[in-house]
């Protein structure tokens, strides 16, 4: 029985390029920084006007949830 040789290995596999792979960590970093900035703004606003705490917190939570779901679905 003749010996079989393994298939040749492609030296340049087709995959995402380096800049494309760097986009996701940068987007996540920017998203985290924006969330922290908005959170600090909401903390200051609710400190100055306590009655706005519930509606602003709910709106911020809803937007954060929508962005998280959109990112999760886009990575699938």
PQR file with spaces between the fields and no chain letter, atoms N, CA, C, O and H, PARSE charges and radii, in Angstrom:
ATOM       1  N    UNK     1       0.856   -1.173    0.000 -0.4000 1.5000
ATOM       2  CA   UNK     1       0.000    0.000    0.000 -0.0000 2.0000
ATOM       3  C    UNK     1       0.905    1.240    0.000  0.5500 1.7000
ATOM       4  O    UNK     1       1.797    1.338    0.842 -0.5500 1.4000
ATOM       5  N    UNK     2       0.695    2.182   -0.920 -0.4000 1.5000
ATOM       6  CA   UNK     2       1.563    3.363   -0.999 -0.0000 2.0000
ATOM       7  C    UNK     2       1.291    4.320    0.167  0.5500 1.7000
ATOM       8  O    UNK     2       0.162    4.421    0.648 -0.5500 1.4000
ATOM       9  H    UNK     2      -0.030    2.102   -1.604  0.4000 1.0000
ATOM      10  N    UNK     3       2.318    5.006    0.605 -0.4000 1.5000
ATOM      11  CA   UNK     3       2.180    5.985    1.692 -0.0000 2.0000
ATOM      12  C    UNK     3       1.475    7.230    1.158  0.5500 1.7000
ATOM      13  O    UNK     3       1.746    7.691    0.049 -0.5500 1.4000
ATOM      14  H    UNK     3       3.235    4.924    0.215  0.4000 1.0000
ATOM      15  N    UNK     4       0.576    7.756    1.963 -0.4000 1.5000
ATOM      16  CA   UNK     4      -0.132    8.977    1.556 -0.0000 2.0000
ATOM      17  C    UNK     4       0.603   10.185    2.112  0.5500 1.7000
ATOM      18  O    UNK     4       1.132   10.154    3.223 -0.5500 1.4000
ATOM      19  H    UNK     4       0.355    7.382    2.864  0.4000 1.0000
ATOM      20  N    UNK     5       0.626   11.237    1.329 -0.4000 1.5000
ATOM      21  CA   UNK     5       1.265   12.474    1.780 -0.0000 2.0000
ATOM      22  C    UNK     5       0.188   13.436    2.249  0.5500 1.7000
ATOM      23  O    UNK     5      -0.896   13.480    1.669 -0.5500 1.4000
ATOM      24  H    UNK     5       0.197   11.262    0.427  0.4000 1.0000
ATOM      25  N    UNK     6       0.467   14.196    3.278 -0.4000 1.5000
ATOM      26  CA   UNK     6      -0.528   15.159    3.761 -0.0000 2.0000
ATOM      27  C    UNK     6      -0.722   16.270    2.729  0.5500 1.7000
ATOM      28  O    UNK     6       0.183   16.558    1.947 -0.5500 1.4000
ATOM      29  H    UNK     6       1.348   14.161    3.750  0.4000 1.0000
ATOM      30  N    UNK     7      -1.900   16.892    2.727 -0.4000 1.5000
ATOM      31  CA   UNK     7      -2.135   17.983    1.776 -0.0000 2.0000
ATOM      32  C    UNK     7      -1.194   19.155    2.065  0.5500 1.7000
ATOM      33  O    UNK     7      -0.785   19.350    3.209 -0.5500 1.4000
ATOM      34  H    UNK     7      -2.636   16.658    3.363  0.4000 1.0000
ATOM      35  N    UNK     8      -0.856   19.921    1.057 -0.4000 1.5000
ATOM      36  CA   UNK     8       0.054   21.057    1.274 -0.0000 2.0000
ATOM      37  C    UNK     8      -0.590   22.109    2.183  0.5500 1.7000
ATOM      38  O    UNK     8      -1.804   22.315    2.159 -0.5500 1.4000
ATOM      39  H    UNK     8      -1.188   19.763    0.128  0.4000 1.0000
ATOM      40  N    UNK     9       0.234   22.752    2.966 -0.4000 1.5000
ATOM      41  CA   UNK     9      -0.234   23.786    3.887 -0.0000 2.0000
ATOM      42  C    UNK     9      -0.121   25.134    3.193  0.5500 1.7000
ATOM      43  O    UNK     9       0.921   25.484    2.638 -0.5500 1.4000
ATOM      44  H    UNK     9       1.220   22.585    2.986  0.4000 1.0000
ATOM      45  N    UNK    10      -1.223   25.883    3.237 -0.4000 1.5000
ATOM      46  CA   UNK    10      -1.236   27.215    2.613 -0.0000 2.0000
ATOM      47  C    UNK    10      -0.439   28.174    3.508  0.5500 1.7000
ATOM      48  O    UNK    10      -0.806   28.360    4.668 -0.5500 1.4000
ATOM      49  H    UNK    10      -2.070   25.598    3.687  0.4000 1.0000
ATOM      50  N    UNK    11       0.643   28.789    3.002 -0.4000 1.5000
ATOM      51  CA   UNK    11       1.423   29.693    3.853 -0.0000 2.0000
ATOM      52  C    UNK    11       0.697   30.999    4.160  0.5500 1.7000
ATOM      53  O    UNK    11       1.071   31.703    5.099 -0.5500 1.4000
ATOM      54  H    UNK    11       0.941   28.638    2.060  0.4000 1.0000
ATOM      55  N    UNK    12      -0.326   31.333    3.392 -0.4000 1.5000
ATOM      56  CA   UNK    12      -1.096   32.561    3.605 -0.0000 2.0000
ATOM      57  C    UNK    12      -2.565   32.193    3.752  0.5500 1.7000
ATOM      58  O    UNK    12      -3.319   32.302    2.785 -0.5500 1.4000
ATOM      59  H    UNK    12      -0.630   30.762    2.629  0.4000 1.0000
ATOM      60  N    UNK    13      -2.993   31.761    4.935 -0.4000 1.5000
ATOM      61  CA   UNK    13      -4.394   31.374    5.092 -0.0000 2.0000
ATOM      62  C    UNK    13      -5.315   32.574    4.922  0.5500 1.7000
ATOM      63  O    UNK    13      -4.965   33.707    5.256 -0.5500 1.4000
ATOM      64  H    UNK    13      -2.381   31.674    5.721  0.4000 1.0000
ATOM      65  N    UNK    14      -6.476   32.299    4.405 -0.4000 1.5000
ATOM      66  CA   UNK    14      -7.461   33.359    4.211 -0.0000 2.0000
ATOM      67  C    UNK    14      -8.218   33.575    5.515  0.5500 1.7000
ATOM      68  O    UNK    14      -8.986   32.714    5.943 -0.5500 1.4000
ATOM      69  H    UNK    14      -6.760   31.380    4.134  0.4000 1.0000
ATOM      70  N    UNK    15      -8.006   34.694    6.126 -0.4000 1.5000
ATOM      71  CA   UNK    15      -8.666   35.033    7.383 -0.0000 2.0000
ATOM      72  C    UNK    15      -8.700   36.538    7.524  0.5500 1.7000
ATOM      73  O    UNK    15      -8.236   37.257    6.639 -0.5500 1.4000
ATOM      74  H    UNK    15      -7.382   35.394    5.779  0.4000 1.0000
ATOM      75  N    UNK    16      -9.240   37.015    8.615 -0.4000 1.5000
ATOM      76  CA   UNK    16      -9.279   38.465    8.811 -0.0000 2.0000
ATOM      77  C    UNK    16      -7.865   39.042    8.864  0.5500 1.7000
ATOM      78  O    UNK    16      -6.946   38.439    9.418 -0.5500 1.4000
ATOM      79  H    UNK    16      -9.618   36.430    9.334  0.4000 1.0000
ATOM      80  N    UNK    17      -7.724   40.186    8.289 -0.4000 1.5000
ATOM      81  CA   UNK    17      -6.423   40.844    8.320 -0.0000 2.0000
ATOM      82  C    UNK    17      -6.198   41.452    9.702  0.5500 1.7000
ATOM      83  O    UNK    17      -7.126   41.531   10.507 -0.5500 1.4000
ATOM      84  H    UNK    17      -8.471   40.676    7.838  0.4000 1.0000
ATOM      85  N    UNK    18      -4.992   41.872    9.971 -0.4000 1.5000
ATOM      86  CA   UNK    18      -4.652   42.425   11.285 -0.0000 2.0000
ATOM      87  C    UNK    18      -5.496   43.649   11.639  0.5500 1.7000
ATOM      88  O    UNK    18      -5.979   43.732   12.768 -0.5500 1.4000
ATOM      89  H    UNK    18      -4.238   41.808    9.317  0.4000 1.0000
ATOM      90  N    UNK    19      -5.694   44.608   10.720 -0.4000 1.5000
ATOM      91  CA   UNK    19      -6.548   45.743   11.096 -0.0000 2.0000
ATOM      92  C    UNK    19      -7.983   45.329   11.399  0.5500 1.7000
ATOM      93  O    UNK    19      -8.623   45.918   12.270 -0.5500 1.4000
ATOM      94  H    UNK    19      -5.301   44.540    9.803  0.4000 1.0000
ATOM      95  N    UNK    20      -8.496   44.327   10.695 -0.4000 1.5000
ATOM      96  CA   UNK    20      -9.871   43.894   10.952 -0.0000 2.0000
ATOM      97  C    UNK    20      -9.988   43.240   12.326  0.5500 1.7000
ATOM      98  O    UNK    20     -11.011   43.379   12.996 -0.5500 1.4000
ATOM      99  H    UNK    20      -7.976   43.848    9.988  0.4000 1.0000
ATOM     100  N    UNK    21      -8.949   42.532   12.744 -0.4000 1.5000
ATOM     101  CA   UNK    21      -8.983   41.911   14.065 -0.0000 2.0000
ATOM     102  C    UNK    21      -8.847   42.943   15.171  0.5500 1.7000
ATOM     103  O    UNK    21      -9.288   42.695   16.293 -0.5500 1.4000
ATOM     104  H    UNK    21      -8.118   42.419   12.199  0.4000 1.0000
ATOM     105  N    UNK    22      -8.260   44.074   14.893 -0.4000 1.5000
ATOM     106  CA   UNK    22      -8.046   45.099   15.918 -0.0000 2.0000
ATOM     107  C    UNK    22      -9.280   45.969   16.130  0.5500 1.7000
ATOM     108  O    UNK    22      -9.324   46.748   17.082 -0.5500 1.4000
ATOM     109  H    UNK    22      -7.901   44.276   13.981  0.4000 1.0000
ATOM     110  N    UNK    23     -10.267   45.854   15.274 -0.4000 1.5000
ATOM     111  CA   UNK    23     -11.438   46.728   15.385 -0.0000 2.0000
ATOM     112  C    UNK    23     -12.280   46.373   16.605  0.5500 1.7000
ATOM     113  O    UNK    23     -12.721   47.272   17.321 -0.5500 1.4000
ATOM     114  H    UNK    23     -10.231   45.221   14.501  0.4000 1.0000
ATOM     115  N    UNK    24     -12.515   45.078   16.864 -0.4000 1.5000
ATOM     116  CA   UNK    24     -13.389   44.695   17.967 -0.0000 2.0000
ATOM     117  C    UNK    24     -12.876   45.158   19.326  0.5500 1.7000
ATOM     118  O    UNK    24     -13.650   45.727   20.096 -0.5500 1.4000
ATOM     119  H    UNK    24     -12.156   44.348   16.282  0.4000 1.0000
ATOM     120  N    UNK    25     -11.610   44.940   19.652 -0.4000 1.5000
ATOM     121  CA   UNK    25     -11.153   45.458   20.954 -0.0000 2.0000
ATOM     122  C    UNK    25     -11.258   46.977   21.068  0.5500 1.7000
ATOM     123  O    UNK    25     -11.562   47.503   22.139 -0.5500 1.4000
ATOM     124  H    UNK    25     -10.981   44.478   19.027  0.4000 1.0000
ATOM     125  N    UNK    26     -11.008   47.679   19.967 -0.4000 1.5000
ATOM     126  CA   UNK    26     -11.136   49.138   20.007 -0.0000 2.0000
ATOM     127  C    UNK    26     -12.584   49.566   20.188  0.5500 1.7000
ATOM     128  O    UNK    26     -12.865   50.501   20.938 -0.5500 1.4000
ATOM     129  H    UNK    26     -10.762   47.252   19.097  0.4000 1.0000
ATOM     130  N    UNK    27     -13.507   48.890   19.508 -0.4000 1.5000
ATOM     131  CA   UNK    27     -14.923   49.216   19.676 -0.0000 2.0000
ATOM     132  C    UNK    27     -15.391   48.944   21.100  0.5500 1.7000
ATOM     133  O    UNK    27     -16.162   49.720   21.665 -0.5500 1.4000
ATOM     134  H    UNK    27     -13.278   48.130   18.899  0.4000 1.0000
ATOM     135  N    UNK    28     -14.930   47.857   21.669 -0.4000 1.5000
ATOM     136  CA   UNK    28     -15.311   47.534   23.048 -0.0000 2.0000
ATOM     137  C    UNK    28     -14.739   48.566   24.011  0.5500 1.7000
ATOM     138  O    UNK    28     -15.422   48.991   24.943 -0.5500 1.4000
ATOM     139  H    UNK    28     -14.303   47.227   21.211  0.4000 1.0000
ATOM     140  N    UNK    29     -13.488   48.974   23.792 -0.4000 1.5000
ATOM     141  CA   UNK    29     -12.878   49.996   24.645 -0.0000 2.0000
ATOM     142  C    UNK    29     -13.644   51.311   24.561  0.5500 1.7000
ATOM     143  O    UNK    29     -13.922   51.936   25.584 -0.5500 1.4000
ATOM     144  H    UNK    29     -12.933   48.629   23.035  0.4000 1.0000
ATOM     145  N    UNK    30     -13.982   51.729   23.355 -0.4000 1.5000
ATOM     146  CA   UNK    30     -14.732   52.979   23.180 -0.0000 2.0000
ATOM     147  C    UNK    30     -16.100   52.870   23.829  0.5500 1.7000
ATOM     148  O    UNK    30     -16.560   53.815   24.469 -0.5500 1.4000
ATOM     149  H    UNK    30     -13.755   51.222   22.523  0.4000 1.0000
ATOM     150  N    UNK    31     -16.757   51.724   23.670 -0.4000 1.5000
ATOM     151  CA   UNK    31     -18.073   51.536   24.278 -0.0000 2.0000
ATOM     152  C    UNK    31     -17.985   51.607   25.800  0.5500 1.7000
ATOM     153  O    UNK    31     -18.839   52.225   26.436 -0.5500 1.4000
ATOM     154  H    UNK    31     -16.384   50.956   23.150  0.4000 1.0000
ATOM     155  N    UNK    32     -16.981   50.993   26.385 -0.4000 1.5000
ATOM     156  CA   UNK    32     -16.814   51.039   27.840 -0.0000 2.0000
ATOM     157  C    UNK    32     -16.547   52.466   28.302  0.5500 1.7000
ATOM     158  O    UNK    32     -17.102   52.905   29.309 -0.5500 1.4000
ATOM     159  H    UNK    32     -16.288   50.491   25.869  0.4000 1.0000
ATOM     160  N    UNK    33     -15.701   53.191   27.576 -0.4000 1.5000
ATOM     161  CA   UNK    33     -15.415   54.581   27.960 -0.0000 2.0000
ATOM     162  C    UNK    33     -16.655   55.460   27.857  0.5500 1.7000
ATOM     163  O    UNK    33     -16.881   56.312   28.717 -0.5500 1.4000
ATOM     164  H    UNK    33     -15.250   52.834   26.758  0.4000 1.0000
ATOM     165  N    UNK    34     -17.456   55.265   26.821 -0.4000 1.5000
ATOM     166  CA   UNK    34     -18.687   56.048   26.674 -0.0000 2.0000
ATOM     167  C    UNK    34     -19.655   55.718   27.808  0.5500 1.7000
ATOM     168  O    UNK    34     -20.287   56.613   28.370 -0.5500 1.4000
ATOM     169  H    UNK    34     -17.272   54.573   26.123  0.4000 1.0000
ATOM     170  N    UNK    35     -19.769   54.429   28.143 -0.4000 1.5000
ATOM     171  CA   UNK    35     -20.664   54.039   29.237 -0.0000 2.0000
ATOM     172  C    UNK    35     -20.203   54.665   30.554  0.5500 1.7000
ATOM     173  O    UNK    35     -21.025   55.137   31.340 -0.5500 1.4000
ATOM     174  H    UNK    35     -19.255   53.702   27.687  0.4000 1.0000
ATOM     175  N    UNK    36     -18.892   54.668   30.793 -0.4000 1.5000
ATOM     176  CA   UNK    36     -18.386   55.288   32.021 -0.0000 2.0000
ATOM     177  C    UNK    36     -18.634   56.792   32.039  0.5500 1.7000
ATOM     178  O    UNK    36     -18.997   57.349   33.075 -0.5500 1.4000
ATOM     179  H    UNK    36     -18.225   54.284   30.154  0.4000 1.0000
ATOM     180  N    UNK    37     -18.443   57.444   30.911 -0.4000 1.5000
ATOM     181  CA   UNK    37     -18.668   58.883   30.833 -0.0000 2.0000
ATOM     182  C    UNK    37     -20.140   59.220   31.057  0.5500 1.7000
ATOM     183  O    UNK    37     -20.463   60.134   31.815 -0.5500 1.4000
ATOM     184  H    UNK    37     -18.149   56.992   30.069  0.4000 1.0000
ATOM     185  N    UNK    38     -21.013   58.496   30.408 -0.4000 1.5000
ATOM     186  CA   UNK    38     -22.448   58.736   30.585 -0.0000 2.0000
ATOM     187  C    UNK    38     -22.855   58.406   32.014  0.5500 1.7000
ATOM     188  O    UNK    38     -23.664   59.114   32.613 -0.5500 1.4000
ATOM     189  H    UNK    38     -20.750   57.754   29.791  0.4000 1.0000
ATOM     190  N    UNK    39     -22.296   57.332   32.559 -0.4000 1.5000
ATOM     191  CA   UNK    39     -22.605   56.979   33.949 -0.0000 2.0000
ATOM     192  C    UNK    39     -22.185   58.066   34.922  0.5500 1.7000
ATOM     193  O    UNK    39     -22.905   58.367   35.875 -0.5500 1.4000
ATOM     194  H    UNK    39     -21.639   56.756   32.072  0.4000 1.0000
ATOM     195  N    UNK    40     -21.014   58.659   34.682 -0.4000 1.5000
ATOM     196  CA   UNK    40     -20.573   59.762   35.545 -0.0000 2.0000
ATOM     197  C    UNK    40     -21.499   60.966   35.388  0.5500 1.7000
ATOM     198  O    UNK    40     -21.817   61.641   36.368 -0.5500 1.4000
ATOM     199  H    UNK    40     -20.429   58.415   33.908  0.4000 1.0000
ATOM     200  N    UNK    41     -21.924   61.229   34.179 -0.4000 1.5000
ATOM     201  CA   UNK    41     -22.868   62.330   33.950 -0.0000 2.0000
ATOM     202  C    UNK    41     -24.197   62.080   34.631  0.5500 1.7000
ATOM     203  O    UNK    41     -24.778   62.991   35.220 -0.5500 1.4000
ATOM     204  H    UNK    41     -21.667   60.681   33.383  0.4000 1.0000
ATOM     205  N    UNK    42     -24.681   60.852   34.556 -0.4000 1.5000
ATOM     206  CA   UNK    42     -25.942   60.520   35.229 -0.0000 2.0000
ATOM     207  C    UNK    42     -25.796   60.604   36.748  0.5500 1.7000
ATOM     208  O    UNK    42     -26.716   61.036   37.443 -0.5500 1.4000
ATOM     209  H    UNK    42     -24.209   60.111   34.077  0.4000 1.0000
ATOM     210  N    UNK    43     -24.646   60.193   37.254 -0.4000 1.5000
ATOM     211  CA   UNK    43     -24.431   60.292   38.706 -0.0000 2.0000
ATOM     212  C    UNK    43     -24.459   61.747   39.152  0.5500 1.7000
ATOM     213  O    UNK    43     -25.062   62.078   40.173 -0.5500 1.4000
ATOM     214  H    UNK    43     -23.898   59.842   36.689  0.4000 1.0000
ATOM     215  N    UNK    44     -23.809   62.610   38.391 -0.4000 1.5000
ATOM     216  CA   UNK    44     -23.817   64.036   38.743 -0.0000 2.0000
ATOM     217  C    UNK    44     -25.229   64.618   38.632  0.5500 1.7000
ATOM     218  O    UNK    44     -25.673   65.369   39.500 -0.5500 1.4000
ATOM     219  H    UNK    44     -23.319   62.341   37.561  0.4000 1.0000
ATOM     220  N    UNK    45     -25.929   64.257   37.548 -0.4000 1.5000
ATOM     221  CA   UNK    45     -27.269   64.804   37.342 -0.0000 2.0000
ATOM     222  C    UNK    45     -28.230   64.346   38.431  0.5500 1.7000
ATOM     223  O    UNK    45     -29.053   65.128   38.906 -0.5500 1.4000
ATOM     224  H    UNK    45     -25.569   63.646   36.843  0.4000 1.0000
ATOM     225  N    UNK    46     -28.127   63.079   38.826 -0.4000 1.5000
ATOM     226  CA   UNK    46     -29.024   62.602   39.881 -0.0000 2.0000
ATOM     227  C    UNK    46     -28.618   63.146   41.252  0.5500 1.7000
ATOM     228  O    UNK    46     -29.452   63.230   42.154 -0.5500 1.4000
ATOM     229  H    UNK    46     -27.459   62.443   38.440  0.4000 1.0000
ATOM     230  N    UNK    47     -27.348   63.514   41.416 -0.4000 1.5000
ATOM     231  CA   UNK    47     -26.934   64.149   42.658 -0.0000 2.0000
ATOM     232  C    UNK    47     -27.531   65.544   42.750  0.5500 1.7000
ATOM     233  O    UNK    47     -27.960   65.975   43.820 -0.5500 1.4000
ATOM     234  H    UNK    47     -26.670   63.446   40.684  0.4000 1.0000
ATOM     235  N    UNK    48     -27.556   66.252   41.612 -0.4000 1.5000
ATOM     236  CA   UNK    48     -28.097   67.611   41.614 -0.0000 2.0000
ATOM     237  C    UNK    48     -29.633   67.618   41.561  0.5500 1.7000
ATOM     238  O    UNK    48     -30.264   68.508   42.132 -0.5500 1.4000
ATOM     239  H    UNK    48     -27.207   65.902   40.743  0.4000 1.0000
ATOM     240  N    UNK    49     -30.237   66.637   40.882 -0.4000 1.5000
ATOM     241  CA   UNK    49     -31.696   66.557   40.719 -0.0000 2.0000
ATOM     242  C    UNK    49     -32.127   65.112   40.997  0.5500 1.7000
ATOM     243  O    UNK    49     -32.257   64.324   40.060 -0.5500 1.4000
ATOM     244  H    UNK    49     -29.725   65.914   40.418  0.4000 1.0000
ATOM     245  N    UNK    50     -32.346   64.759   42.241 -0.4000 1.5000
ATOM     246  CA   UNK    50     -32.631   63.358   42.603 -0.0000 2.0000
ATOM     247  C    UNK    50     -33.885   62.773   41.948  0.5500 1.7000
ATOM     248  O    UNK    50     -33.966   61.559   41.767 -0.5500 1.4000
ATOM     249  H    UNK    50     -32.240   65.400   43.002  0.4000 1.0000
ATOM     250  N    UNK    51     -34.852   63.600   41.594 -0.4000 1.5000
ATOM     251  CA   UNK    51     -36.079   63.070   41.008 -0.0000 2.0000
ATOM     252  C    UNK    51     -35.861   62.520   39.597  0.5500 1.7000
ATOM     253  O    UNK    51     -36.707   61.780   39.094 -0.5500 1.4000
ATOM     254  H    UNK    51     -34.786   64.587   41.741  0.4000 1.0000
ATOM     255  N    UNK    52     -34.740   62.867   38.948 -0.4000 1.5000
ATOM     256  CA   UNK    52     -34.460   62.362   37.605 -0.0000 2.0000
ATOM     257  C    UNK    52     -33.736   61.026   37.621  0.5500 1.7000
ATOM     258  O    UNK    52     -33.491   60.455   36.558 -0.5500 1.4000
ATOM     259  H    UNK    52     -34.053   63.468   39.357  0.4000 1.0000
ATOM     260  N    UNK    53     -33.392   60.517   38.774 -0.4000 1.5000
ATOM     261  CA   UNK    53     -32.598   59.303   38.862 -0.0000 2.0000
ATOM     262  C    UNK    53     -33.251   58.087   38.227  0.5500 1.7000
ATOM     263  O    UNK    53     -32.613   57.376   37.450 -0.5500 1.4000
ATOM     264  H    UNK    53     -33.591   60.980   39.638  0.4000 1.0000
ATOM     265  N    UNK    54     -34.512   57.839   38.547 -0.4000 1.5000
ATOM     266  CA   UNK    54     -35.181   56.643   38.032 -0.0000 2.0000
ATOM     267  C    UNK    54     -35.377   56.695   36.509  0.5500 1.7000
ATOM     268  O    UNK    54     -35.022   55.734   35.827 -0.5500 1.4000
ATOM     269  H    UNK    54     -35.030   58.416   39.179  0.4000 1.0000
ATOM     270  N    UNK    55     -35.925   57.771   35.960 -0.4000 1.5000
ATOM     271  CA   UNK    55     -36.122   57.768   34.507 -0.0000 2.0000
ATOM     272  C    UNK    55     -34.807   57.740   33.717  0.5500 1.7000
ATOM     273  O    UNK    55     -34.714   57.062   32.694 -0.5500 1.4000
ATOM     274  H    UNK    55     -36.213   58.552   36.514  0.4000 1.0000
ATOM     275  N    UNK    56     -33.804   58.465   34.182 -0.4000 1.5000
ATOM     276  CA   UNK    56     -32.529   58.480   33.459 -0.0000 2.0000
ATOM     277  C    UNK    56     -31.801   57.143   33.588  0.5500 1.7000
ATOM     278  O    UNK    56     -31.195   56.669   32.627 -0.5500 1.4000
ATOM     279  H    UNK    56     -33.879   59.016   35.013  0.4000 1.0000
ATOM     280  N    UNK    57     -31.859   56.550   34.747 -0.4000 1.5000
ATOM     281  CA   UNK    57     -31.231   55.238   34.929 -0.0000 2.0000
ATOM     282  C    UNK    57     -31.888   54.171   34.080  0.5500 1.7000
ATOM     283  O    UNK    57     -31.209   53.315   33.513 -0.5500 1.4000
ATOM     284  H    UNK    57     -32.351   56.935   35.528  0.4000 1.0000
ATOM     285  N    UNK    58     -33.218   54.219   33.989 -0.4000 1.5000
ATOM     286  CA   UNK    58     -33.939   53.254   33.154 -0.0000 2.0000
ATOM     287  C    UNK    58     -33.604   53.442   31.680  0.5500 1.7000
ATOM     288  O    UNK    58     -33.393   52.464   30.963 -0.5500 1.4000
ATOM     289  H    UNK    58     -33.769   54.915   34.450  0.4000 1.0000
ATOM     290  N    UNK    59     -33.554   54.680   31.226 -0.4000 1.5000
ATOM     291  CA   UNK    59     -33.221   54.948   29.829 -0.0000 2.0000
ATOM     292  C    UNK    59     -31.791   54.508   29.516  0.5500 1.7000
ATOM     293  O    UNK    59     -31.542   53.921   28.463 -0.5500 1.4000
ATOM     294  H    UNK    59     -33.726   55.475   31.809  0.4000 1.0000
ATOM     295  N    UNK    60     -30.866   54.784   30.407 -0.4000 1.5000
ATOM     296  CA   UNK    60     -29.475   54.386   30.200 -0.0000 2.0000
ATOM     297  C    UNK    60     -29.345   52.863   30.182  0.5500 1.7000
ATOM     298  O    UNK    60     -28.605   52.308   29.370 -0.5500 1.4000
ATOM     299  H    UNK    60     -31.068   55.261   31.262  0.4000 1.0000
ATOM     300  N    UNK    61     -30.058   52.202   31.069 -0.4000 1.5000
ATOM     301  CA   UNK    61     -30.040   50.741   31.087 -0.0000 2.0000
ATOM     302  C    UNK    61     -30.618   50.138   29.814  0.5500 1.7000
ATOM     303  O    UNK    61     -30.101   49.147   29.299 -0.5500 1.4000
ATOM     304  H    UNK    61     -30.659   52.653   31.728  0.4000 1.0000
ATOM     305  N    UNK    62     -31.694   50.740   29.308 -0.4000 1.5000
ATOM     306  CA   UNK    62     -32.310   50.239   28.076 -0.0000 2.0000
ATOM     307  C    UNK    62     -31.372   50.410   26.876  0.5500 1.7000
ATOM     308  O    UNK    62     -31.245   49.507   26.050 -0.5500 1.4000
ATOM     309  H    UNK    62     -32.114   51.545   29.727  0.4000 1.0000
ATOM     310  N    UNK    63     -30.726   51.554   26.786 -0.4000 1.5000
ATOM     311  CA   UNK    63     -29.792   51.789   25.682 -0.0000 2.0000
ATOM     312  C    UNK    63     -28.607   50.833   25.780  0.5500 1.7000
ATOM     313  O    UNK    63     -28.169   50.278   24.772 -0.5500 1.4000
ATOM     314  H    UNK    63     -30.829   52.288   27.458  0.4000 1.0000
ATOM     315  N    UNK    64     -28.093   50.642   26.981 -0.4000 1.5000
ATOM     316  CA   UNK    64     -26.977   49.711   27.175 -0.0000 2.0000
ATOM     317  C    UNK    64     -27.375   48.290   26.785  0.5500 1.7000
ATOM     318  O    UNK    64     -26.597   47.576   26.152 -0.5500 1.4000
ATOM     319  H    UNK    64     -28.448   51.093   27.800  0.4000 1.0000
ATOM     320  N    UNK    65     -28.576   47.885   27.159 -0.4000 1.5000
ATOM     321  CA   UNK    65     -29.064   46.558   26.804 -0.0000 2.0000
ATOM     322  C    UNK    65     -29.176   46.400   25.295  0.5500 1.7000
ATOM     323  O    UNK    65     -28.767   45.373   24.752 -0.5500 1.4000
ATOM     324  H    UNK    65     -29.208   48.466   27.673  0.4000 1.0000
ATOM     325  N    UNK    66     -29.721   47.395   24.611 -0.4000 1.5000
ATOM     326  CA   UNK    66     -29.872   47.320   23.158 -0.0000 2.0000
ATOM     327  C    UNK    66     -28.520   47.244   22.455  0.5500 1.7000
ATOM     328  O    UNK    66     -28.352   46.477   21.506 -0.5500 1.4000
ATOM     329  H    UNK    66     -30.054   48.229   25.052  0.4000 1.0000
ATOM     330  N    UNK    67     -27.569   48.029   22.914 -0.4000 1.5000
ATOM     331  CA   UNK    67     -26.227   48.012   22.297 -0.0000 2.0000
ATOM     332  C    UNK    67     -25.558   46.660   22.545  0.5500 1.7000
ATOM     333  O    UNK    67     -24.906   46.118   21.652 -0.5500 1.4000
ATOM     334  H    UNK    67     -27.706   48.652   23.685  0.4000 1.0000
ATOM     335  N    UNK    68     -25.714   46.120   23.739 -0.4000 1.5000
ATOM     336  CA   UNK    68     -25.116   44.821   24.053 -0.0000 2.0000
ATOM     337  C    UNK    68     -25.723   43.719   23.194  0.5500 1.7000
ATOM     338  O    UNK    68     -24.996   42.873   22.672 -0.5500 1.4000
ATOM     339  H    UNK    68     -26.243   46.560   24.464  0.4000 1.0000
ATOM     340  N    UNK    69     -27.033   43.717   23.042 -0.4000 1.5000
ATOM     341  CA   UNK    69     -27.696   42.700   22.213 -0.0000 2.0000
ATOM     342  C    UNK    69     -27.285   42.847   20.754  0.5500 1.7000
ATOM     343  O    UNK    69     -27.042   41.848   20.077 -0.5500 1.4000
ATOM     344  H    UNK    69     -27.624   44.404   23.466  0.4000 1.0000
ATOM     345  N    UNK    70     -27.205   44.082   20.262 -0.4000 1.5000
ATOM     346  CA   UNK    70     -26.788   44.299   18.877 -0.0000 2.0000
ATOM     347  C    UNK    70     -25.362   43.803   18.643  0.5500 1.7000
ATOM     348  O    UNK    70     -25.089   43.178   17.617 -0.5500 1.4000
ATOM     349  H    UNK    70     -27.402   44.893   20.812  0.4000 1.0000
ATOM     350  N    UNK    71     -24.460   44.069   19.569 -0.4000 1.5000
ATOM     351  CA   UNK    71     -23.082   43.580   19.440 -0.0000 2.0000
ATOM     352  C    UNK    71     -23.037   42.052   19.505  0.5500 1.7000
ATOM     353  O    UNK    71     -22.304   41.422   18.743 -0.5500 1.4000
ATOM     354  H    UNK    71     -24.681   44.576   20.402  0.4000 1.0000
ATOM     355  N    UNK    72     -23.800   41.467   20.390 -0.4000 1.5000
ATOM     356  CA   UNK    72     -23.795   40.011   20.504 -0.0000 2.0000
ATOM     357  C    UNK    72     -24.331   39.351   19.227  0.5500 1.7000
ATOM     358  O    UNK    72     -23.796   38.339   18.773 -0.5500 1.4000
ATOM     359  H    UNK    72     -24.396   41.980   21.009  0.4000 1.0000
ATOM     360  N    UNK    73     -25.371   39.923   18.665 -0.4000 1.5000
ATOM     361  CA   UNK    73     -25.930   39.359   17.434 -0.0000 2.0000
ATOM     362  C    UNK    73     -25.001   39.568   16.245  0.5500 1.7000
ATOM     363  O    UNK    73     -24.943   38.726   15.349 -0.5500 1.4000
ATOM     364  H    UNK    73     -25.805   40.745   19.034  0.4000 1.0000
ATOM     365  N    UNK    74     -24.279   40.675   16.229 -0.4000 1.5000
ATOM     366  CA   UNK    74     -23.398   40.931   15.103 -0.0000 2.0000
ATOM     367  C    UNK    74     -22.168   40.029   15.121  0.5500 1.7000
ATOM     368  O    UNK    74     -21.571   39.778   14.075 -0.5500 1.4000
ATOM     369  H    UNK    74     -24.326   41.359   16.957  0.4000 1.0000
ATOM     370  N    UNK    75     -21.786   39.544   16.291 -0.4000 1.5000
ATOM     371  CA   UNK    75     -20.613   38.673   16.395 -0.0000 2.0000
ATOM     372  C    UNK    75     -20.965   37.218   16.140  0.5500 1.7000
ATOM     373  O    UNK    75     -20.066   36.386   16.010 -0.5500 1.4000
ATOM     374  H    UNK    75     -22.271   39.748   17.142  0.4000 1.0000
ATOM     375  N    UNK    76     -22.249   36.887   16.065 -0.4000 1.5000
ATOM     376  CA   UNK    76     -22.676   35.505   15.829 -0.0000 2.0000
ATOM     377  C    UNK    76     -22.439   35.068   14.429  0.5500 1.7000
ATOM     378  O    UNK    76     -22.747   33.929   14.077 -0.5500 1.4000
ATOM     379  H    UNK    76     -22.979   37.562   16.170  0.4000 1.0000
